[in-house]
């Protein structure tokens, strides 16, 4: 999926949320690789992912089903998920 300005804004915001929630140092939203595997490369666990999902739900006013957590492996996949939810009205 080609990145649009809207998509890029979501990518940056999701990266900011992940950086803030995980208290990552030496990385910014602009340098965060949206294709980085959050579990394998960044080492986040299910509790981290649940926390991030809750923040994303508040930020974007969407509902993220717990069954969908395994799909949220990269910032790019999270952004696509958020865009689908927003387009569907949730």
C-alpha positions in Angstrom: 0.0 0.0 0.0 1.6 3.3 -1.0 2.1 5.8 1.8 -0.2 8.8 1.7 0.1 12.0 3.8 -2.6 10.7 6.0 -1.0 7.3 6.3 2.4 8.9 7.0 0.8 10.9 9.8 -0.7 7.7 11.3 2.7 6.0 11.0 4.4 8.8 12.8 1.8 9.0 15.6 1.9 5.2 16.1 5.7 5.3 16.2 5.5 8.1 18.8 3.0 6.1 20.9 5.3 3.0 20.8 8.4 5.0 21.7 6.6 6.7 24.6 5.0 3.6 26.0 8.1 1.5 25.7 10.4 4.4 26.8 12.7 3.8 23.9 15.8 6.0 23.8 17.9 7.0 20.8 15.0 6.6 18.4 12.5 9.1 17.1 9.2 8.7 15.2 11.0 9.9 12.1 13.7 7.3 12.3 11.5 4.4 13.4 11.3 1.8 10.7 7.6 1.1 10.1 8.4 -2.4 8.9 10.4 -3.4 12.0 8.9 -6.5 13.7 7.8 -5.3 17.1 8.1 -8.7 18.8 11.1 -10.2 17.0 13.2 -7.1 16.5 12.1 -4.8 19.3 11.3 -7.4 21.9 7.9 -6.2 23.0 5.7 -8.7 24.9 2.0 -9.3 25.1 1.6 -6.9 28.0 3.4 -4.1 26.1 1.2 -4.8 23.1 -1.9 -4.7 25.2 -0.9 -1.3 26.6 -0.1 0.0 23.2 -3.4 -1.2 21.9 -5.3 0.6 24.7 -3.5 3.9 23.9 -4.2 3.4 20.2 -7.9 2.8 20.9 -8.0 6.1 22.9 -6.0 8.0 20.3 -7.9 6.9 17.2 -11.3 6.2 18.8 -11.4 2.7 17.5 -11.9 -0.8 19.1 -9.0 -3.3 18.7 -10.1 -6.9 19.4 -7.7 -8.9 21.5 -7.9 -11.6 18.8 -6.4 -9.1 16.4 -3.3 -8.4 18.5 -1.2 -11.0 16.7 -1.8 -9.1 13.4 -0.2 -6.0 14.8 3.4 -7.0 14.2 4.7 -3.8 12.6 3.9 -0.1 12.7 2.9 -0.4 9.0 0.4 -3.3 9.8 -0.9 -1.3 12.8 -1.5 1.7 10.5 -3.3 -0.4 7.9 -5.4 -1.9 10.7 -6.3 1.6 12.1 -7.2 2.8 8.6 -9.5 -0.2 8.0 -11.2 0.5 11.3 -11.6 4.2 10.6 -12.9 3.5 7.1 -15.5 1.0 8.6 -16.6 3.6 11.1 -14.8 2.0 14.1 
